[in-house]
Amino acid sequence: MNSTDVFDPAKRSAVMRRVRSRDTTPEMIVRKALTRLGARYRLHRADLPGRPDIVMPGRKLAIFVHGCFWHGHDCPRGARVPKQNRDYWVEKVARNVTRDARNGDALATLGWRVEVVWECDLRDAEGMESRLAHILTSPVA
């Protein structure tokens, strides 16, 4: 193990296995806000490109709740790159960004509105809830 490593490879692998893709804390915060706003939704529709986190079929609205690091957001947390295995992480996040754009385009082609709520947006709970309220009252395409 290199002296700059935080974890040995086995520990790192165990940590990465625990990273969840659904029912994350940010996703739960957004879902609770939508429920407070009276929205009804479905979760993780596998029949839609990208399996959106939150789907409102009647509104043709797909909401993705993205972690800033994992999806390459342009905020300070999203701009961080791990010191270990740097090339791998830069490529990994770039693949995620490309995949996200491809899924968003595919959903738009199918007539869906696509919204992304970033993890850093959750720091301003009122602002995030206000944005969600605006999204919900926007006309259905």
C-alpha positions as a Markdown table, in Angstrom:
| # | Residue | x | y | z |
|---|---|---|---|---|
| 1 | Met | 0.0 | 0.0 | 0.0 |
| 2 | Asn | 1.3 | 3.4 | -1.0 |
| 3 | Ser | 1.8 | 5.9 | 1.9 |
| 4 | Thr | -0.7 | 8.2 | 0.3 |
| 5 | Asp | -3.5 | 5.6 | 0.1 |
| 6 | Val | -6.4 | 6.1 | 2.5 |
| 7 | Phe | -7.5 | 2.5 | 2.1 |
| 8 | Asp | -5.9 | -0.7 | 1.0 |
| 9 | Pro | -7.4 | -2.2 | -2.2 |
| 10 | Ala | -9.7 | -4.7 | -0.3 |
| 11 | Lys | -11.0 | -1.9 | 2.0 |
| 12 | Arg | -11.5 | 0.4 | -1.0 |
| 13 | Ser | -13.5 | -2.3 | -2.8 |
| 14 | Ala | -15.7 | -2.8 | 0.3 |
| 15 | Val | -16.3 | 1.0 | 0.5 |
| 16 | Met | -17.2 | 1.2 | -3.2 |
| 17 | Arg | -19.7 | -1.8 | -2.9 |
| 18 | Arg | -21.6 | 0.2 | -0.4 |
| 19 | Val | -22.2 | 3.1 | -2.8 |
| 20 | Arg | -25.9 | 2.8 | -3.6 |
| 21 | Ser | -27.6 | 3.7 | -6.9 |
| 22 | Arg | -31.1 | 4.1 | -5.6 |
| 23 | Asp | -32.8 | 5.3 | -2.4 |
| 24 | Thr | -29.9 | 7.5 | -1.7 |
| 25 | Thr | -30.2 | 10.3 | 0.9 |
| 26 | Pro | -30.4 | 13.0 | -1.8 |
| 27 | Glu | -33.0 | 11.1 | -3.7 |
| 28 | Met | -35.1 | 10.6 | -0.5 |
| 29 | Ile | -34.9 | 14.4 | 0.2 |
| 30 | Val | -36.2 | 15.1 | -3.3 |
| 31 | Arg | -39.0 | 12.5 | -3.0 |
| 32 | Lys | -40.1 | 13.9 | 0.4 |
| 33 | Ala | -40.2 | 17.4 | -1.1 |
| 34 | Leu | -42.3 | 16.2 | -4.1 |
| 35 | Thr | -44.7 | 14.5 | -1.7 |
| 36 | Arg | -45.1 | 17.7 | 0.3 |
| 37 | Leu | -45.9 | 19.4 | -2.9 |
| 38 | Gly | -48.6 | 16.9 | -3.6 |
| 39 | Ala | -46.9 | 15.2 | -6.5 |
| 40 | Arg | -47.4 | 11.5 | -7.2 |
| 41 | Tyr | -44.6 | 9.6 | -8.9 |
| 42 | Arg | -43.1 | 6.3 | -9.9 |
| 43 | Leu | -39.5 | 5.2 | -9.2 |
| 44 | His | -36.7 | 3.9 | -11.4 |
| 45 | Arg | -38.8 | 3.0 | -14.5 |
| 46 | Ala | -36.6 | 0.4 | -16.2 |
| 47 | Asp | -38.5 | 0.8 | -19.5 |
| 48 | Leu | -37.2 | 4.4 | -19.9 |
| 49 | Pro | -33.7 | 5.3 | -21.0 |
| 50 | Gly | -31.4 | 5.9 | -18.0 |
| 51 | Arg | -33.9 | 4.5 | -15.6 |
| 52 | Pro | -34.9 | 7.9 | -14.1 |
| 53 | Asp | -34.9 | 8.2 | -10.4 |
| 54 | Ile | -38.4 | 9.8 | -10.3 |
| 55 | Val | -41.0 | 9.6 | -13.1 |
| 56 | Met | -44.3 | 11.3 | -13.5 |
| 57 | Pro | -45.9 | 9.6 | -16.5 |
| 58 | Gly | -48.9 | 12.0 | -16.7 |
| 59 | Arg | -46.6 | 15.0 | -16.9 |
| 60 | Lys | -44.1 | 13.2 | -19.1 |
| 61 | Leu | -41.5 | 14.3 | -16.6 |
| 62 | Ala | -38.3 | 12.4 | -15.7 |
| 63 | Ile | -36.2 | 13.6 | -12.7 |
| 64 | Phe | -32.7 | 12.4 | -12.1 |
| 65 | Val | -31.1 | 13.1 | -8.7 |
| 66 | His | -27.3 | 13.2 | -9.4 |
| 67 | Gly | -24.4 | 13.1 | -7.1 |
| 68 | Cys | -22.1 | 16.0 | -8.0 |
| 69 | Phe | -18.9 | 13.8 | -8.0 |
| 70 | Trp | -20.3 | 10.8 | -9.8 |
| 71 | His | -21.9 | 12.9 | -12.6 |
| 72 | Gly | -19.3 | 15.6 | -13.1 |
| 73 | His | -21.2 | 18.6 | -11.9 |
| 74 | Asp | -19.3 | 21.9 | -12.2 |
| 75 | Cys | -19.5 | 22.7 | -8.5 |
| 76 | Pro | -16.5 | 22.3 | -6.1 |
| 77 | Arg | -17.5 | 18.8 | -5.0 |
| 78 | Gly | -18.0 | 17.7 | -8.6 |
| 79 | Ala | -14.7 | 19.2 | -9.7 |
| 80 | Arg | -12.7 | 17.1 | -7.2 |
| 81 | Val | -10.6 | 14.3 | -8.6 |
| 82 | Pro | -9.3 | 11.6 | -6.3 |
| 83 | Lys | -5.5 | 11.5 | -6.0 |
| 84 | Gln | -5.3 | 7.8 | -6.3 |
| 85 | Asn | -6.1 | 6.2 | -9.7 |
| 86 | Arg | -6.7 | 9.7 | -11.1 |
| 87 | Asp | -6.9 | 8.6 | -14.8 |
| 88 | Tyr | -9.5 | 5.9 | -14.0 |
| 89 | Trp | -11.8 | 8.4 | -12.2 |
| 90 | Val | -11.5 | 11.1 | -14.8 |
| 91 | Glu | -12.5 | 8.6 | -17.5 |
| 92 | Lys | -15.2 | 7.1 | -15.3 |
| 93 | Val | -16.9 | 10.4 | -14.7 |
| 94 | Ala | -16.5 | 11.4 | -18.3 |
| 95 | Arg | -18.3 | 8.1 | -19.3 |
| 96 | Asn | -21.1 | 9.0 | -16.8 |
| 97 | Val | -21.5 | 12.5 | -18.2 |
| 98 | Thr | -21.7 | 11.1 | -21.8 |
| 99 | Arg | -24.2 | 8.4 | -20.7 |
| 100 | Asp | -26.3 | 11.0 | -18.9 |
| 101 | Ala | -26.4 | 13.2 | -22.0 |
| 102 | Arg | -27.3 | 10.2 | -24.2 |
| 103 | Asn | -30.1 | 9.2 | -21.9 |
| 104 | Gly | -31.5 | 12.7 | -21.6 |
| 105 | Asp | -31.5 | 13.0 | -25.4 |
| 106 | Ala | -33.3 | 9.6 | -25.8 |
| 107 | Leu | -35.9 | 10.7 | -23.2 |
| 108 | Ala | -36.5 | 14.0 | -25.0 |
| 109 | Thr | -36.8 | 12.2 | -28.3 |
| 110 | Leu | -39.6 | 10.1 | -26.7 |
| 111 | Gly | -41.3 | 13.4 | -25.6 |
| 112 | Trp | -40.2 | 13.5 | -22.0 |
| 113 | Arg | -39.1 | 16.5 | -20.1 |
| 114 | Val | -35.9 | 15.8 | -18.2 |
| 115 | Glu | -34.8 | 17.6 | -15.0 |
| 116 | Val | -31.7 | 17.1 | -13.0 |
| 117 | Val | -31.5 | 17.9 | -9.3 |
| 118 | Trp | -27.9 | 18.0 | -8.2 |
| 119 | Glu | -26.7 | 16.9 | -4.8 |
| 120 | Cys | -25.4 | 20.4 | -4.1 |
| 121 | Asp | -28.8 | 21.9 | -4.8 |
| 122 | Leu | -30.1 | 20.2 | -1.6 |
| 123 | Arg | -28.1 | 22.6 | 0.6 |
| 124 | Asp | -30.7 | 25.3 | -0.2 |
| 125 | Ala | -33.8 | 23.3 | 0.7 |
| 126 | Glu | -36.2 | 26.2 | 0.1 |
| 127 | Gly | -34.7 | 27.0 | -3.3 |
| 128 | Met | -34.8 | 23.3 | -4.3 |
| 129 | Glu | -38.4 | 23.0 | -3.2 |
| 130 | Ser | -39.3 | 26.2 | -5.0 |
| 131 | Arg | -37.7 | 24.9 | -8.2 |
| 132 | Leu | -39.6 | 21.6 | -7.9 |
| 133 | Ala | -42.8 | 23.5 | -7.4 |
| 134 | His | -42.0 | 25.5 | -10.6 |
| 135 | Ile | -41.3 | 22.3 | -12.5 |
| 136 | Leu | -44.6 | 20.8 | -11.4 |
| 137 | Thr | -46.6 | 23.8 | -12.5 |
| 138 | Ser | -44.9 | 24.1 | -15.8 |
| 139 | Pro | -47.1 | 23.1 | -18.7 |
| 140 | Val | -46.9 | 19.5 | -19.9 |
| 141 | Ala | -45.2 | 19.3 | -23.3 |
